[in-house]
């Protein structure tokens, strides 16, 4: 009898390790693999089109497709192969840089940038639709496949092109 009491803590510990391993494998299996982006507007409802207008930063306007159904505007931006830097204070809840612009010398990304020089976030219901300023942040908005997400650097003006 004494022997079984010695092994009880060991059995409990091994059981908890086994449960943790099963949960971890289950999480890995459920996690969807990222989809590759297309360097053009999406076709139909194959994904969410993303427009990035660099404005005065140089780089023109870039259009890409985040294939599938991204869960957030931030996921669409990243799924369209844009790199994103948030602020030290707010993390990715506040987009400070897209593809390294503005540079760290121009904007240190510690807090929110000034109202005259920030990434404004826009939506369009589809190709040719009007831009609408987002009332939600990119981590809170869920764009539907077939819609267009817009990012424009400056003082809050919409992207300079019609939603593709």
C-alpha positions as CSV (number, residue, x, y, z in Angstrom):
1,X,0.0,0.0,0.0
2,X,2.8,2.4,0.9
3,X,4.3,2.0,-2.5
4,X,1.1,3.2,-4.4
5,X,1.1,6.5,-2.4
6,X,4.7,7.2,-3.6
7,X,3.7,6.6,-7.3
8,X,0.4,8.7,-7.1
9,X,2.2,12.1,-7.5
10,X,4.3,10.7,-10.3
11,X,1.2,9.3,-12.1
12,X,-0.6,12.6,-11.7
13,X,2.4,14.5,-13.1
14,X,2.7,12.1,-16.0
15,X,-1.1,12.4,-16.7
16,X,-0.9,16.2,-16.7
17,X,2.0,16.0,-19.2
18,X,0.0,13.7,-21.4
19,X,-3.0,16.0,-21.3
20,X,-0.9,19.0,-22.1
21,X,0.7,17.2,-25.1
22,X,-2.8,16.2,-26.5
23,X,-4.0,19.8,-26.1
24,X,-0.9,21.2,-27.8
25,X,-1.2,18.8,-30.7
26,X,-4.9,19.7,-31.0
27,X,-4.1,23.4,-31.2
28,X,-1.5,22.9,-33.8
29,X,-3.8,20.8,-35.9
30,X,-6.6,23.5,-35.7
31,X,-4.4,26.4,-36.5
32,X,-4.9,27.3,-40.2
33,X,-1.8,27.6,-42.4
34,X,-1.2,31.1,-43.8
35,X,-2.2,31.6,-47.4
36,X,0.1,33.2,-49.9
37,X,-0.7,36.7,-51.1
38,X,-1.3,37.8,-54.7
39,X,0.3,41.1,-55.9
40,X,-3.0,42.3,-57.4
41,X,-6.6,42.8,-56.4
42,X,-8.5,39.7,-55.5
43,X,-10.9,38.1,-58.0
44,X,-14.5,38.0,-56.8
45,X,-14.7,36.6,-53.2
46,X,-11.3,34.8,-53.3
47,X,-10.1,37.1,-50.5
48,X,-9.8,40.7,-49.3
49,X,-8.1,43.3,-51.6
50,X,-5.7,45.6,-49.7
51,X,-4.6,49.0,-51.0
52,X,-1.7,50.8,-49.4
53,X,-1.2,54.4,-50.4
54,X,2.2,55.7,-49.2
55,X,1.4,59.3,-50.1
56,X,4.3,61.7,-49.4
57,X,6.4,58.8,-48.2
58,X,7.2,57.6,-51.7
59,X,6.4,54.2,-52.9
60,X,3.1,55.1,-54.7
61,X,0.1,52.9,-54.2
62,X,0.4,49.1,-53.8
63,X,-2.5,46.7,-54.3
64,X,-2.4,43.0,-53.1
65,X,-4.8,40.2,-52.2
66,X,-5.1,38.5,-48.9
67,X,-6.5,35.2,-50.0
68,X,-9.3,33.5,-48.0
69,X,-11.3,35.1,-45.2
70,X,-8.9,37.1,-42.9
71,X,-10.3,37.5,-39.4
72,X,-9.3,41.1,-39.0
73,X,-8.2,44.1,-41.0
74,X,-4.7,43.6,-39.6
75,X,-4.7,40.0,-40.7
76,X,-5.8,41.1,-44.2
77,X,-2.9,43.6,-44.3
78,X,-0.4,41.1,-43.2
79,X,-2.0,38.3,-45.4
80,X,-1.4,40.6,-48.4
81,X,2.3,40.4,-47.5
82,X,2.7,43.9,-46.0
83,X,4.9,44.1,-42.9
84,X,3.4,46.0,-40.1
85,X,5.0,47.8,-37.1
86,X,2.9,49.0,-34.2
87,X,3.7,51.5,-31.5
88,X,5.6,50.6,-28.3
89,X,2.6,51.8,-26.2
90,X,-0.3,50.1,-28.2
91,X,1.4,47.3,-30.1
92,X,-0.2,46.3,-33.4
93,X,-3.5,47.9,-32.2
94,X,-2.1,51.1,-33.7
95,X,-0.4,50.7,-37.0
96,X,2.7,52.9,-37.1
97,X,4.6,51.6,-40.1
98,X,3.7,49.6,-43.2
99,X,6.7,48.1,-45.1
100,X,9.1,50.2,-43.0
101,X,7.4,53.5,-43.8
102,X,7.6,56.1,-42.3
103,X,11.2,55.4,-41.3
104,X,12.3,55.2,-37.6
105,X,14.2,58.5,-38.1
106,X,10.9,60.2,-39.0
107,X,8.5,58.4,-36.6
108,X,9.9,56.4,-33.6
109,X,6.6,54.6,-33.1
110,X,6.6,55.0,-29.3
111,X,3.1,56.5,-29.0
112,X,0.5,57.5,-31.6
113,X,1.8,59.6,-34.5
114,X,0.6,63.1,-35.0
115,X,-2.8,63.7,-36.7
116,X,-1.1,65.1,-39.7
117,X,1.1,62.0,-40.4
118,X,-0.5,58.6,-39.6
119,X,-1.9,55.6,-41.4
120,X,-5.7,56.0,-41.8
121,X,-7.8,52.9,-42.3
122,X,-10.6,52.7,-44.9
123,X,-13.1,50.2,-46.3
124,X,-14.9,49.8,-49.6
125,X,-17.7,47.2,-50.2
126,X,-16.1,46.1,-53.5
127,X,-14.4,47.2,-56.7
128,X,-15.4,50.8,-57.6
129,X,-17.2,51.4,-54.3
130,X,-16.6,54.6,-52.3
131,X,-14.1,54.6,-49.4
132,X,-15.5,54.8,-45.9
133,X,-13.3,55.8,-43.0
134,X,-13.1,53.0,-40.5
135,X,-14.8,53.5,-37.1
136,X,-13.0,50.4,-35.7
137,X,-9.3,49.7,-35.5
138,X,-7.8,47.1,-37.8
139,X,-7.6,44.5,-35.0
140,X,-11.4,44.8,-34.3
141,X,-12.8,44.9,-37.9
142,X,-13.6,41.7,-39.8
143,X,-13.5,42.3,-43.6
144,X,-15.6,40.0,-45.7
145,X,-14.1,38.3,-48.8
146,X,-14.7,40.5,-51.9
147,X,-14.3,43.7,-50.0
148,X,-11.4,46.2,-50.1
149,X,-9.3,47.5,-47.2
150,X,-7.5,50.8,-47.7
151,X,-4.5,52.3,-45.8
152,X,-3.4,55.9,-46.6
153,X,-0.6,57.8,-45.0
154,X,-1.1,61.5,-44.2
155,X,-3.7,63.6,-42.4
156,X,-6.6,61.2,-42.8
157,X,-7.4,61.3,-46.5
158,X,-8.7,58.3,-48.3
159,X,-6.5,56.3,-50.6
160,X,-5.9,58.2,-53.9
161,X,-7.2,55.4,-56.1
162,X,-10.7,54.0,-56.6
163,X,-11.2,50.7,-54.8
164,X,-9.9,48.1,-57.3
